[in-house]
Amino acid sequence: MRVVAFRHGPWDGLGLIAGVLDNHGIAWAYADLYSAPARENGIEDADALILLGGSMSANDDLPFIHREIEYIHSAVHSRKPVLGICLGAQLIAKALGSKVYPNGKKEIGWEPVTFDASAQNDALFHGHHSEMIFHWHGETFDLPQGAELLASSSACRNQAFRFGDRVYGLQFHLEVTPVMISQWCQEDEACGKGEVTQAIDSLANSARATEVAQLIFGRWCALAKAQTHSRPCSSSG
């Protein structure tokens, strides 16, 4: 099995997901459509897609944003596993016909996420009720028609959803490492964005968050492998 992960900047890597993919024997590569020249790494031949976070909006009129939405359409039509994180979740929602717009407040830092009753029957999130997870976003989205809401936070209702049995969108950043959090804070300061209004302790909840990430992304890997093996060859492309 082979996964292609869409990055939207040099700081927005797979983080903890990379090691989990490796442990499950899943080959992976980055697609950097934002770069010039774009690096695609065989997107159309991938068995599954992961769409990572980024500082831009899913509504931005950027060629690579439009292309990624087209790839999401194709993957959903072909019944390939798709996982979106933060911006990636918003891109999936947009591809499925939902609106993306500013959230009531920006969520930046460690905040609790509560998993709905529906999550207890979900392949990824069963057994989880509330976890402290890292966030960095200012936008949200309407739940796509036919999708099932899996998790919420006090500041943002749509924190995780599943569409069908193989498309997941996560608004929160379960993939981050302490190094990634520190890099994002440094980038924010260097760019003068001023989104971080108080100091963030990158290690505050990292031990438990790492444990949860390895479990949930491990479940995603097992699910994606099973779905890839069961997908008819005629539906690929």
N, C-alpha and C positions, 0 to 999 in steps of 0.2 A: 504493500500500500504506500501511496505517496501523497503528501499534503503540500499545498502551496499556501504560504501566508503573505498577505498583502500588508506591507509597511507603508506608513505615510510620513516618515521622517527617520533620521538615524537613531533617535532615542526610543523609538517605538517598536522594540523587538518582541519576540515570543516570551521572554522571561522564563518563568517556571515551566511553561508549556514545553519548551524545547527539550528539557531533560525527560519529561514524561513521554514525549513522542519517541525519544531515543530508547527509553526503557521498554517500550512496547514494540520496538523494531519497525517503527514507521519512518520512512524517509521523508525529509522535508526540505523546502527551499523557500527563499524569500522572493516575492515579486515586488519590485519598486517601480510602479507605474508613474509615480510623481517625479522620478529622476529623469535627467536628459543625458544620454538616451535612456528610455525606459528599459527596465530589466524584467522580463516576463517569466523566464525559467519554466516554460512548458505548462502554462496555466490550463489550457484546454485539455491536456492529458492528465491532469491531477485527479486523484480519486476523491479528494475532499478539499474544501477551502476554509481558511481562517482569515478573518478580516480584523486587523488590529486597530488600536486607537490612533488619534492624531489631533493636531491643534486646529484643523480646519473644520468647516461645517459640511454636513451631507447635502446642504442646499447650495453650496458654492458652485458657481458655473465654471468648473475646472474640467478639462478633458479627461483626466485620469479618474475623477469622481464618476463621470458618466460611464466610462469604460468598466469600472468596478461594478456599478449597478447592472450593467449588461451581463457581466460574468455571473453575478448573483442570480439574475433571471435564468440564465442558461443552466446553472448548477441546480437550482430548484426544480426546473423542468426535467432535468436528467436524474433527479432523485439522488443527488450527491449530498453527503453530509456537509453542512455549512455551520460555522461557528463565528459569531461576531462579538467583538468586545468594544464597548464604549462607542466611538465613532462607527466601528464595524457593525454594532447592533443597530445604530441609527440608519446606516446604509441598507441593511437588510429590511428594516421597517419601511424605508422609502421605496425600495425595490418591490415590496409587497403591497404598495399603494397607500401607505400611511404618511401622515404629515410629520415633519421634524421641525421643532420650534424651541425658543428659549424656555428653559425650566424656570419655575418661580424663583429659585435661588441657585447659585452655584454650589455644587458639592465638591469640596476639595479637602482631602484628608481621610482619616479613619472614621467611618460611620457605621452604625449597625444596619444590617439588612435582615428583614424578616421574611421567611419563606412561607408561602401560602399553603393552605391545606392541599391544594392540587399538586404541590411539589412532593408530597409524601408518596405519590404514585408515579413520580417521574424517575426515569432511568439515571439521571445525573444527581438529583438533589434529594432523593429520599433519605430520611434520617436527619435532615438539617432543619432547624427551626429558627434560629437567629445566630448570625455570625458578624463579627466586626471585620469589615472589608474596606479596602482602599478605594477612594473615588477621586475623579478629576474630570468634571464635565459641567458645562453650563447650559446644555440643551437636553431635550427629551423628545419623545415621540408618542404618537397615538398607537395603541396596541393594534397590530394588523388584524384584519378581519379573519376569523377562524383560528387565531393564535390563542394559546392558553397562558395566562399570567402565572408566573411561578414565584416571584419575589418582589418586595417593595421596600422603600425606606420612608422615613417621615418627611423627607424633602422631595422625594421623587417616587411616584407610584410605580412606574414601569421599569423595574430593575432587572427583570429576567423574564423571558418568554420562550415558548417552544411553538414552532409552526410545523404541523404534521408530526412526524416522528424523527426527523433528521435535520431540522433547522433550529438553531438556538441563538438567541441574542442576549448578551449580558451587558448591562449598562455599567456595572462596577468592574474594577480592575483586580481580579483575583490572581492574575498572572504576574504581578509586579514583585520584584525583589527589592530589598533595601537599597541596593545600588541604583536601581532604576528610579526609585522615588527621589533619591538625592540628586540624580542627574536632572530629573524634571524640575526640581526646585531651583537648581543652578541655572538651567535654561530659562526658566521663568524670570529669574533675577537679571540674567544677562540681556534678555530681550526687552526688559522693561515692561512686561505685561502686567505685573502687579496683581496677579490672580491669588497668590498666596498672601493672606493677610495676617497669619500667625504661624509661628514656627511649627514644622511637622517633624515628629519623631519617626524616622523611617523604620526603626526597630520596635516600635511600641507594641504592635500586634503581629509581628512578622512570623513568630514561631507557629502560632495557631493558624494564621492565614496560609502559611506554607503547607501545613498538614492538610488543610481543607482543599487547597489548590491541587495537591498531588492526588487526593482521592477523587475529586470531581473531574479533573482533566483525565485522570486514569480511566474513569468510567466512560468519558467521551471517546477516548481512544479505542476502548474495547467495543463500544457501540458502533463507532464509525467503521472499524474493521469488519464487524459482522454485517453491517449494512452494505459495505462495499462488496463483500463476497457474495451477497445475495442479490445484488443489483444486476439485472439482465444486461448482457453486453450490448444489446440493440439500443439501450436507453442512454448509452454513453455519448459524450461529445459536447 
